[in-house]
């Protein structure tokens, strides 16, 4: 592999990437649905 990372580092990076993707998705969902009066929890 080009990047030599520990399994712990790979897990941390993967978690970070998934969290940021989820944050981006929620931000867009709020903009699309929240403006129409739909309650998002």
PDB file as gemmi writes it, atoms N, CA and C in Angstrom:
CRYST1    1.000    1.000    1.000  90.00  90.00  90.00 P 1                      
ATOM      1  N   UNK A   1       0.831  -1.190   0.000  1.00  0.00           N  
ATOM      2  CA  UNK A   1       0.000   0.000   0.000  1.00  0.00           C  
ATOM      3  C   UNK A   1       0.873   1.249   0.000  1.00  0.00           C  
ATOM      4  N   UNK A   2       0.374   2.283  -0.608  1.00  0.00           N  
ATOM      5  CA  UNK A   2       1.108   3.544  -0.640  1.00  0.00           C  
ATOM      6  C   UNK A   2       1.098   4.216   0.725  1.00  0.00           C  
ATOM      7  N   UNK A   3      -0.043   4.125   1.429  1.00  0.00           N  
ATOM      8  CA  UNK A   3      -0.140   4.720   2.762  1.00  0.00           C  
ATOM      9  C   UNK A   3      -0.010   3.622   3.803  1.00  0.00           C  
ATOM     10  N   UNK A   4       0.946   3.776   4.648  1.00  0.00           N  
ATOM     11  CA  UNK A   4       1.115   2.797   5.721  1.00  0.00           C  
ATOM     12  C   UNK A   4       0.524   3.389   6.989  1.00  0.00           C  
ATOM     13  N   UNK A   5      -0.683   2.963   7.296  1.00  0.00           N  
ATOM     14  CA  UNK A   5      -1.407   3.450   8.468  1.00  0.00           C  
ATOM     15  C   UNK A   5      -1.760   2.266   9.343  1.00  0.00           C  
ATOM     16  N   UNK A   6      -1.861   2.528  10.625  1.00  0.00           N  
ATOM     17  CA  UNK A   6      -2.322   1.484  11.528  1.00  0.00           C  
ATOM     18  C   UNK A   6      -3.812   1.267  11.303  1.00  0.00           C  
ATOM     19  N   UNK A   7      -4.305   0.128  11.722  1.00  0.00           N  
ATOM     20  CA  UNK A   7      -5.740  -0.149  11.611  1.00  0.00           C  
ATOM     21  C   UNK A   7      -6.543   0.883  12.400  1.00  0.00           C  
ATOM     22  N   UNK A   8      -6.001   1.332  13.523  1.00  0.00           N  
ATOM     23  CA  UNK A   8      -6.677   2.356  14.333  1.00  0.00           C  
ATOM     24  C   UNK A   8      -6.789   3.669  13.553  1.00  0.00           C  
ATOM     25  N   UNK A   9      -5.713   4.056  12.874  1.00  0.00           N  
ATOM     26  CA  UNK A   9      -5.747   5.283  12.068  1.00  0.00           C  
ATOM     27  C   UNK A   9      -6.735   5.155  10.914  1.00  0.00           C  
ATOM     28  N   UNK A  10      -6.774   3.991  10.277  1.00  0.00           N  
ATOM     29  CA  UNK A  10      -7.720   3.764   9.182  1.00  0.00           C  
ATOM     30  C   UNK A  10      -9.155   3.867   9.682  1.00  0.00           C  
ATOM     31  N   UNK A  11      -9.406   3.315  10.867  1.00  0.00           N  
ATOM     32  CA  UNK A  11     -10.744   3.369  11.455  1.00  0.00           C  
ATOM     33  C   UNK A  11     -11.124   4.807  11.788  1.00  0.00           C  
ATOM     34  N   UNK A  12     -10.186   5.551  12.350  1.00  0.00           N  
ATOM     35  CA  UNK A  12     -10.452   6.956  12.681  1.00  0.00           C  
ATOM     36  C   UNK A  12     -10.750   7.766  11.431  1.00  0.00           C  
ATOM     37  N   UNK A  13      -9.975   7.574  10.381  1.00  0.00           N  
ATOM     38  CA  UNK A  13     -10.194   8.301   9.135  1.00  0.00           C  
ATOM     39  C   UNK A  13     -11.535   7.918   8.515  1.00  0.00           C  
ATOM     40  N   UNK A  14     -11.841   6.623   8.504  1.00  0.00           N  
ATOM     41  CA  UNK A  14     -13.121   6.175   7.959  1.00  0.00           C  
ATOM     42  C   UNK A  14     -14.295   6.763   8.718  1.00  0.00           C  
ATOM     43  N   UNK A  15     -14.204   6.795  10.035  1.00  0.00           N  
ATOM     44  CA  UNK A  15     -15.269   7.370  10.861  1.00  0.00           C  
ATOM     45  C   UNK A  15     -15.439   8.852  10.568  1.00  0.00           C  
ATOM     46  N   UNK A  16     -14.328   9.552  10.437  1.00  0.00           N  
ATOM     47  CA  UNK A  16     -14.371  10.984  10.129  1.00  0.00           C  
ATOM     48  C   UNK A  16     -15.049  11.223   8.778  1.00  0.00           C  
ATOM     49  N   UNK A  17     -14.666  10.445   7.774  1.00  0.00           N  
ATOM     50  CA  UNK A  17     -15.229  10.627   6.433  1.00  0.00           C  
ATOM     51  C   UNK A  17     -16.734  10.365   6.440  1.00  0.00           C  
ATOM     52  N   UNK A  18     -17.169   9.309   7.120  1.00  0.00           N  
ATOM     53  CA  UNK A  18     -18.599   8.999   7.190  1.00  0.00           C  
ATOM     54  C   UNK A  18     -19.365  10.081   7.937  1.00  0.00           C  
ATOM     55  N   UNK A  19     -18.793  10.581   9.019  1.00  0.00           N  
ATOM     56  CA  UNK A  19     -19.448  11.626   9.810  1.00  0.00           C  
ATOM     57  C   UNK A  19     -19.611  12.896   8.980  1.00  0.00           C  
ATOM     58  N   UNK A  20     -18.580  13.283   8.258  1.00  0.00           N  
ATOM     59  CA  UNK A  20     -18.663  14.485   7.434  1.00  0.00           C  
ATOM     60  C   UNK A  20     -19.674  14.314   6.308  1.00  0.00           C  
ATOM     61  N   UNK A  21     -19.728  13.130   5.716  1.00  0.00           N  
ATOM     62  CA  UNK A  21     -20.712  12.868   4.660  1.00  0.00           C  
ATOM     63  C   UNK A  21     -22.128  12.958   5.223  1.00  0.00           C  
ATOM     64  N   UNK A  22     -22.334  12.408   6.427  1.00  0.00           N  
ATOM     65  CA  UNK A  22     -23.654  12.469   7.061  1.00  0.00           C  
ATOM     66  C   UNK A  22     -24.024  13.916   7.397  1.00  0.00           C  
ATOM     67  N   UNK A  23     -23.074  14.693   7.882  1.00  0.00           N  
ATOM     68  CA  UNK A  23     -23.338  16.104   8.184  1.00  0.00           C  
ATOM     69  C   UNK A  23     -23.732  16.862   6.924  1.00  0.00           C  
ATOM     70  N   UNK A  24     -23.044  16.592   5.840  1.00  0.00           N  
ATOM     71  CA  UNK A  24     -23.358  17.237   4.562  1.00  0.00           C  
ATOM     72  C   UNK A  24     -24.765  16.850   4.105  1.00  0.00           C  
ATOM     73  N   UNK A  25     -25.113  15.569   4.231  1.00  0.00           N  
ATOM     74  CA  UNK A  25     -26.433  15.088   3.822  1.00  0.00           C  
ATOM     75  C   UNK A  25     -27.527  15.772   4.639  1.00  0.00           C  
ATOM     76  N   UNK A  26     -27.351  15.847   5.970  1.00  0.00           N  
ATOM     77  CA  UNK A  26     -28.363  16.471   6.821  1.00  0.00           C  
ATOM     78  C   UNK A  26     -28.520  17.955   6.517  1.00  0.00           C  
ATOM     79  N   UNK A  27     -27.404  18.627   6.263  1.00  0.00           N  
ATOM     80  CA  UNK A  27     -27.474  20.049   5.932  1.00  0.00           C  
ATOM     81  C   UNK A  27     -28.318  20.251   4.679  1.00  0.00           C  
ATOM     82  N   UNK A  28     -28.090  19.451   3.659  1.00  0.00           N  
ATOM     83  CA  UNK A  28     -28.871  19.555   2.429  1.00  0.00           C  
ATOM     84  C   UNK A  28     -30.324  19.157   2.648  1.00  0.00           C  
ATOM     85  N   UNK A  29     -30.562  18.123   3.444  1.00  0.00           N  
ATOM     86  CA  UNK A  29     -31.937  17.679   3.714  1.00  0.00           C  
ATOM     87  C   UNK A  29     -32.713  18.773   4.443  1.00  0.00           C  
ATOM     88  N   UNK A  30     -32.082  19.429   5.394  1.00  0.00           N  
ATOM     89  CA  UNK A  30     -32.747  20.518   6.123  1.00  0.00           C  
ATOM     90  C   UNK A  30     -33.115  21.658   5.181  1.00  0.00           C  
ATOM     91  N   UNK A  31     -32.225  21.984   4.274  1.00  0.00           N  
ATOM     92  CA  UNK A  31     -32.498  23.069   3.332  1.00  0.00           C  
ATOM     93  C   UNK A  31     -33.661  22.712   2.415  1.00  0.00           C  
ATOM     94  N   UNK A  32     -33.718  21.469   1.955  1.00  0.00           N  
ATOM     95  CA  UNK A  32     -34.774  21.046   1.034  1.00  0.00           C  
ATOM     96  C   UNK A  32     -36.107  20.862   1.734  1.00  0.00           C  
ATOM     97  N   UNK A  33     -36.114  20.196   2.869  1.00  0.00           N  
ATOM     98  CA  UNK A  33     -37.362  19.821   3.528  1.00  0.00           C  
ATOM     99  C   UNK A  33     -37.807  20.808   4.595  1.00  0.00           C  
ATOM    100  N   UNK A  34     -36.870  21.407   5.293  1.00  0.00           N  
ATOM    101  CA  UNK A  34     -37.203  22.313   6.387  1.00  0.00           C  
ATOM    102  C   UNK A  34     -37.955  23.548   5.922  1.00  0.00           C  
ATOM    103  N   UNK A  35     -37.639  24.032   4.754  1.00  0.00           N  
ATOM    104  CA  UNK A  35     -38.291  25.239   4.245  1.00  0.00           C  
ATOM    105  C   UNK A  35     -39.765  25.003   3.955  1.00  0.00           C  
ATOM    106  N   UNK A  36     -40.141  23.755   3.678  1.00  0.00           N  
ATOM    107  CA  UNK A  36     -41.528  23.434   3.362  1.00  0.00           C  
ATOM    108  C   UNK A  36     -42.369  23.127   4.579  1.00  0.00           C  
ATOM    109  N   UNK A  37     -41.818  23.308   5.761  1.00  0.00           N  
ATOM    110  CA  UNK A  37     -42.573  23.061   6.978  1.00  0.00           C  
ATOM    111  C   UNK A  37     -42.542  21.619   7.448  1.00  0.00           C  
ATOM    112  N   UNK A  38     -41.731  20.784   6.824  1.00  0.00           N  
ATOM    113  CA  UNK A  38     -41.604  19.391   7.231  1.00  0.00           C  
ATOM    114  C   UNK A  38     -40.679  19.332   8.437  1.00  0.00           C  
ATOM    115  N   UNK A  39     -41.098  18.632   9.478  1.00  0.00           N  
ATOM    116  CA  UNK A  39     -40.290  18.513  10.682  1.00  0.00           C  
ATOM    117  C   UNK A  39     -39.250  17.425  10.472  1.00  0.00           C  
ATOM    118  N   UNK A  40     -37.994  17.769  10.706  1.00  0.00           N  
ATOM    119  CA  UNK A  40     -36.897  16.817  10.594  1.00  0.00           C  
ATOM    120  C   UNK A  40     -36.309  16.623  11.976  1.00  0.00           C  
ATOM    121  N   UNK A  41     -36.216  15.378  12.407  1.00  0.00           N  
ATOM    122  CA  UNK A  41     -35.614  15.088  13.713  1.00  0.00           C  
ATOM    123  C   UNK A  41     -34.429  14.189  13.559  1.00  0.00           C  
TER     124      UNK A  41                                                      
END                                                                             
